[in-house]
Amino acid sequence: MDTSTKYLGLDLKSPIIAGSCGLTADVDKMVEMEQAGAGAIIVKSVFEEQIIYDIKKNTHVVAPTDNYGDSYEYIAAHVADDSLNKHFQMIREAKKRLTIPVIGSINCFSYENWLTYAIKFQEAGCDALELNMAILPYEISLSADDVERTFTQIINTLRKSISIPISIKVGTYFTDMAKQMQQLSWMGIQGITMFNKSVQVDVDIENMTLTNASFLSNPDELHNTLRWVAILSKKMRCDLSASTGVYKSDDVVKLLLAGANTVQVVSCLYKNGIGTLRELNEGLKGWMERKGFENINQFRGKLAVQPNDKASVALRTQFMKYFAEIV
């Protein structure tokens, strides 16, 4: 069975990608992932927030003051460069030891650093770059138009500044998901990843404090990704990579049938080990053999919502409409 595919213009031996996480910050683990069948690896994301934290920790001040003057700027720049250089050295080593594509990942909140970091990723040898652009619209003053402008400005700038393929990883917080995703796909990017696994909130009822819930996804979260991949895959001008809730080879098959070009996995690697990649690939090949498919293109998108289809199960949101068969 031929499980090779193309993603972001890159040749992949498998549609199953190791997504950005702590495991992909270790070159030895990346090598193990390739041996287990990963089609590509997205290295652990560089978070501008982490760089700022490192600066504060090493300078022991929160912000520059008159007492520190130019010395603060010098120290801050040195700490930032040191932190980034370690990351890019890891990428260069990964490129030497791996034969599969290595994709960079960044998450910034200041406009200028999107450009600065993106150029450095390209210089380090990344085959492509994923922009982790999940925006939580918690500010009442932040409109949907403001969010759209942010995406547009960053994407347009980076397309003019780097030559490697660009994909964006988005969250679910859009007032008009279908329209926004289609418009983003028209901007010359090569891919969109759906969805970013956002930090979940919990409550410690004994201490009465807000806390973070588990950062790992669970299998039930697959269904939202599956719905939107099925809805959008025939409407996009770029590749779709599906993420969140993937644990079994059946999940991979479902997302490919819905129209995904690739499937990203993270939580199942943490919970079940890197060897899970081998199991996912073997399961995919076994299903293809049972169904008589020789390659992925023969079935990818078979269950995607067609442009004029108004009756797809993927478009239903109300239980009564489903169970009462009301059209």
C-alpha positions in Angstrom: 0.0 0.0 0.0 1.3 3.5 -1.0 0.7 5.9 1.9 2.9 8.7 0.4 1.3 12.1 0.0 2.2 15.7 -0.6 1.8 18.4 2.0 2.9 22.1 1.6 4.5 21.0 -1.6 6.7 18.5 0.3 6.9 14.8 -0.4 5.9 12.7 2.7 6.1 9.0 3.0 3.1 9.0 5.3 0.3 11.5 6.0 0.9 11.1 9.8 2.9 14.0 11.2 4.4 14.4 14.7 3.0 17.7 15.8 4.7 20.5 17.7 5.3 19.5 21.3 8.0 18.8 23.9 8.9 15.5 22.3 9.9 17.3 19.1 12.5 19.4 20.9 14.7 16.3 21.2 16.6 15.2 18.1 17.0 11.6 19.3 13.2 11.4 19.8 12.7 12.9 16.3 14.9 10.1 14.9 12.9 7.6 16.7 9.7 9.2 15.3 11.0 8.9 11.7 11.9 5.2 12.3 8.4 4.6 13.6 6.9 6.1 10.4 6.3 9.8 10.9 5.9 11.5 7.5 7.2 14.8 8.8 8.0 16.5 12.1 6.9 19.9 13.4 9.5 21.0 15.9 8.5 22.4 19.3 7.2 25.9 18.8 9.2 29.0 19.7 6.9 31.1 21.9 7.8 34.7 22.2 6.2 34.6 25.6 8.8 32.1 26.7 11.6 34.3 25.4 10.3 37.2 27.4 10.1 35.0 30.5 13.7 34.0 30.0 14.7 37.6 29.7 12.9 38.5 32.9 14.4 35.5 34.8 18.0 36.3 33.7 17.8 40.1 34.2 15.8 39.9 37.4 13.8 43.0 36.3 10.4 43.2 34.8 11.0 46.1 32.4 13.8 48.5 31.5 14.3 51.5 33.9 16.4 54.5 34.0 18.7 52.7 36.5 19.5 50.0 33.9 19.5 52.1 30.7 21.1 50.6 27.7 22.5 47.7 29.7 19.0 46.2 30.0 18.5 46.2 26.2 21.9 44.6 25.8 21.3 41.8 28.3 17.8 41.2 27.0 19.0 40.9 23.4 21.8 38.5 24.6 19.3 36.3 26.5 16.9 36.2 23.6 19.6 35.4 21.1 21.0 32.6 23.3 17.6 31.0 23.8 16.8 31.2 20.0 20.3 30.0 19.0 19.8 26.8 21.0 16.6 26.1 19.3 17.9 26.7 15.8 21.0 24.6 16.5 18.6 21.8 17.4 16.9 22.3 14.1 20.2 22.2 12.2 21.1 18.9 13.9 17.7 17.5 13.1 18.1 18.4 9.4 21.4 16.5 9.4 20.0 13.3 11.0 16.5 13.1 9.5 15.5 12.4 5.9 11.8 13.5 6.4 10.7 17.1 6.3 11.4 19.3 9.3 8.8 22.0 9.8 9.4 25.0 12.1 6.7 26.5 14.4 6.4 29.9 16.0 3.9 31.7 18.2 4.4 35.5 18.7 2.3 38.4 19.9 4.4 41.3 18.6 4.3 41.9 14.9 8.0 42.5 14.4 9.0 39.2 15.9 6.9 37.1 13.5 9.2 38.4 10.8 12.4 38.1 12.8 11.8 34.5 13.9 10.4 33.4 10.5 13.6 34.4 8.8 15.7 32.6 11.4 13.7 29.4 10.9 14.4 29.6 7.2 18.1 30.2 7.7 18.2 27.2 10.1 17.1 25.0 7.2 13.4 24.3 7.9 11.5 22.8 5.0 8.4 24.8 5.9 7.0 27.0 8.7 3.8 26.6 10.7 2.5 29.9 12.2 0.7 29.1 15.5 -1.9 31.9 15.3 -4.6 30.9 17.7 -6.2 34.1 18.9 -8.5 34.1 21.9 -10.8 37.2 21.4 -11.2 38.0 25.1 -11.0 41.7 24.7 -14.5 43.2 24.2 -13.0 45.9 22.0 -11.5 43.3 19.7 -13.7 42.7 16.7 -13.7 40.0 14.0 -12.3 42.5 11.6 -9.4 43.2 13.9 -8.6 39.5 14.1 -8.8 39.2 10.3 -6.5 42.2 9.8 -3.9 40.6 12.2 -3.9 37.4 10.2 -3.7 39.3 6.9 -0.9 41.6 7.9 1.3 38.8 9.3 0.7 36.4 6.4 1.3 39.1 3.7 4.5 40.2 5.4 6.0 36.7 5.8 5.1 35.7 2.2 7.2 38.6 1.0 10.1 37.8 3.3 10.6 34.1 3.3 10.5 31.5 0.4 9.7 28.3 2.3 6.1 27.1 2.4 3.9 28.7 5.1 1.0 27.1 7.0 -1.1 28.5 9.8 -2.4 26.7 12.8 -5.7 28.1 14.0 -8.0 27.8 17.0 -11.8 27.5 17.0 -12.6 31.0 18.0 -14.0 32.5 14.8 -17.4 34.1 14.4 -17.5 33.0 10.7 -15.2 30.0 10.5 -16.0 28.8 7.0 -15.6 32.3 5.4 -12.4 33.1 7.3 -10.7 29.8 6.5 -11.6 30.1 2.8 -10.3 33.7 2.7 -7.1 32.7 4.4 -6.6 29.9 1.9 -6.7 32.5 -0.9 -3.8 34.5 0.5 -1.0 32.3 -0.9 -0.3 30.2 2.1 0.2 26.5 1.5 -1.7 25.0 4.4 -4.0 25.4 7.4 -3.9 23.2 10.5 -7.2 22.7 12.4 -7.0 23.0 15.3 -4.7 24.4 17.9 -5.1 22.6 21.3 -5.8 25.6 23.6 -5.0 25.6 27.3 -8.2 24.6 29.1 -9.3 26.1 32.4 -10.3 24.3 35.6 -11.2 25.3 39.1 -9.5 24.1 42.3 -12.6 24.2 44.6 -10.5 23.7 47.8 -8.3 26.7 47.2 -10.9 28.5 45.1 -8.4 29.3 42.3 -8.5 29.0 38.5 -6.0 26.4 37.3 -5.0 24.7 34.0 -6.6 21.5 33.0 -4.7 18.7 31.2 -3.0 19.9 28.1 -3.5 16.6 26.4 -6.5 16.1 24.1 -9.0 13.2 24.4 -10.6 11.1 21.7 -13.9 13.0 21.9 -12.3 16.1 20.6 -11.8 14.5 17.2 -15.4 15.1 16.2 -15.2 18.9 16.0 -12.0 18.7 13.8 -13.7 16.0 11.7 -16.7 18.2 11.1 -14.8 21.2 9.9 -12.3 19.3 7.8 -15.3 17.7 6.0 -17.0 21.1 5.6 -14.0 23.0 4.3 -11.8 20.6 2.4 -13.5 21.2 -0.9 -13.6 24.9 -0.4 -9.9 25.6 0.2 -7.1 26.6 -2.0 -4.5 25.1 0.3 -3.8 21.9 2.1 -5.6 21.0 5.4 -3.8 19.3 8.3 -6.1 17.8 10.9 -5.1 17.9 14.6 -6.6 17.2 18.1 -8.1 13.9 19.4 -6.3 11.5 17.1 -5.5 8.2 18.9 -6.2 5.3 16.6 -5.6 4.4 12.9 -9.4 4.6 12.5 -9.2 8.3 13.4 -6.5 8.8 10.7 -8.7 7.1 8.1 -11.8 9.2 9.1 -9.9 12.5 8.7 -8.4 11.5 5.3 -11.9 10.5 4.1 -13.1 13.9 5.2 -10.4 15.6 3.1 -7.4 16.2 5.3 -4.0 16.1 3.5 -2.2 15.1 6.7 -3.0 14.2 10.3 -1.0 15.5 13.2 -0.6 13.6 16.5 0.8 14.7 19.9 -1.3 13.5 22.8 -1.3 9.8 21.8 2.5 9.9 21.6 2.6 11.2 25.2 0.1 8.7 26.5 1.0 5.6 24.4 4.6 6.2 23.3 6.4 7.1 20.0 5.8 3.5 18.8 2.1 4.6 18.3 3.2 6.1 15.0 4.0 2.6 13.7 0.6 1.3 14.9 -1.2 4.2 13.1 0.6 3.6 9.9 0.1 -0.2 10.0 -3.6 0.3 10.7 -4.0 2.8 7.8 -2.3 0.3 5.4 -4.5 -2.5 6.7 -7.7 -0.6 6.1 -6.5 0.4 2.6 -5.8 -3.2 1.8 -9.2 -4.4 3.1 -11.0 -1.7 1.0 -8.9 -2.2 -2.1 -7.2 1.2 -2.2 -3.6 1.3 -3.5 -2.9 4.9 -2.6 -4.4 7.7 -0.5 -5.6 9.8 -3.4 -8.1 7.1 -4.3 -10.1 7.8 -1.1 -9.0 11.2 0.3 -12.0 13.5 0.5 -14.5 10.8 -0.4 -16.7 12.0 2.5 -16.1 15.7 2.2 -19.0 18.0 2.0 -19.6 18.9 -1.7 -20.0 22.6 -2.5 -23.8 22.4 -3.1 -24.6 19.8 -0.5 -27.0 21.1 2.1 -28.0 17.8 3.6 -24.6 16.4 4.9 -24.5 15.1 8.4 -21.5 17.4 8.9 -23.9 20.4 8.6 -26.3 19.2 11.3 -26.1 20.7 14.8 -29.5 20.0 16.3 -30.4 16.6 17.8 -34.1 16.9 16.8 -33.3 17.6 13.2 -31.2 14.4 13.1 -33.5 12.0 15.0 -36.8 13.3 13.6 -35.3 13.4 10.1 -36.6 16.9 9.6 -35.1 18.5 6.5 
